[in-house]
Amino acid sequence: MIGIKNVASFIPEYALDNLQRVEAFGESSEFITKKIGALKLPRKDDTEETSDLAVKAIERLIEASEGFEKSSVDALIIVTQNGDGEGLPHTSAIVQQKLGLPKSIAAFDVSLGCSGYVYGLHILKGFMESAGLKNGILVTADPYSKIIDPDDKNTALLFGDAATATWLGNSPAWNIGPALFGTDGEGEGALKTSGSCLTMNGRQVFDFAAKNVAPNIKALLEKAELEDSQVDAFCIHQGSYAIVDAISRRFKGSQQKFIRDIGSTGNTVSSSIPLLLEKHVLGSDCKKVIISGFGVGFSWGTALLTKNTN
Amino acid sequence: MITEQQVKDAIEAAGIDVDVSAIGPKDNLGDHGVDSLDYFNLFLELEDIGGKKIPDEDIDKMKTIEAIIQFYAD
């Protein structure tokens, strides 16, 4: 059965300092430390493309994964809504060329935002199992610095650039599923690009996340026949501390198991969940982990990851 | 219709880190440290209690407990 074998990431070294910038937006440093959570916002170099971030994440994955060779990769998915150039051709094709991956590879992009990792895991797992493929890579690389208006208070203090790469294959470290997904296109105006810039109705996004994500996680727990007390960690999308807190408050007794780690990265869109997995779950004592991504669309997805003890 | 105590309970239920006993009905909530993200949480709690959503265009008017009570009385 296909599952997660390893996760690696690339986070650009250069970062904006939110504590130095917050006053210009009329907010306090406490607003950053207690509500947003993001002290630093990594920024890719202007000369770097989305595919460059993806390449660096994949190179780190291969370096960190014994027995995993570029020549053995037979599927590549890149989750992004800010791909190279103007979006055509697909960024995964560019990455195939830049990394010298086999031409026999199946490579395509998935257009999703913060829910993209949960969707991407299931798309790649299903694709590999139906096609009989052995080694797949799921990349998240969605550098919002391409579309942020630096003067827009709603977004300029939130989003950071990062990319992650997840190796999927047989004899995994983590099994994937079950999962639940959802979509509500009524949220299309809440997060969108207008001209070439991102606009966000913060209240609408907050309301959507606070009202929908906890019930989705609870429904997934019921589907998996689990109580929240049996889950070791909840790795939910790191929209902001305030959003994570608003959701975790709905889980009395398990609130402390919701990981909050956004300080050095900001909201990295579809990369936030795999960043948590890499840092807090792989190599930990956790056995059951809930992942939940939610955002632009609106779109959401929640899944159970179970450590493979075989 | 909601009461002053219900608004204060909503502030606590929203996880807002303020001393509700120190807030008078005419006090500007911002002066007690309630920020824009706190308001998002508070409005969700009030929506559950009062049964209607405060529209985006009325948000700027909801600066005091009295204003919130008035909104739900209308």
Chai-1 contact restraints between the chains, C-beta under 6 A:
chainA,res_idxA,chainB,res_idxB,connection_type,confidence,min_distance_angstrom,max_distance_angstrom,comment,restraint_id
A,F31,B,D35,contact,1.0,0.0,6.0,A-B,restraint_1
A,K35,B,L37,contact,1.0,0.0,6.0,A-B,restraint_2
A,R203,B,F40,contact,1.0,0.0,6.0,A-B,restraint_3
A,F206,B,F40,contact,1.0,0.0,6.0,A-B,restraint_4
A,A210,B,L44,contact,1.0,0.0,6.0,A-B,restraint_5
A,A242,B,L37,contact,1.0,0.0,6.0,A-B,restraint_6
A,A246,B,N41,contact,1.0,0.0,6.0,A-B,restraint_7
A,R249,B,G15,contact,1.0,0.0,6.0,A-B,restraint_8
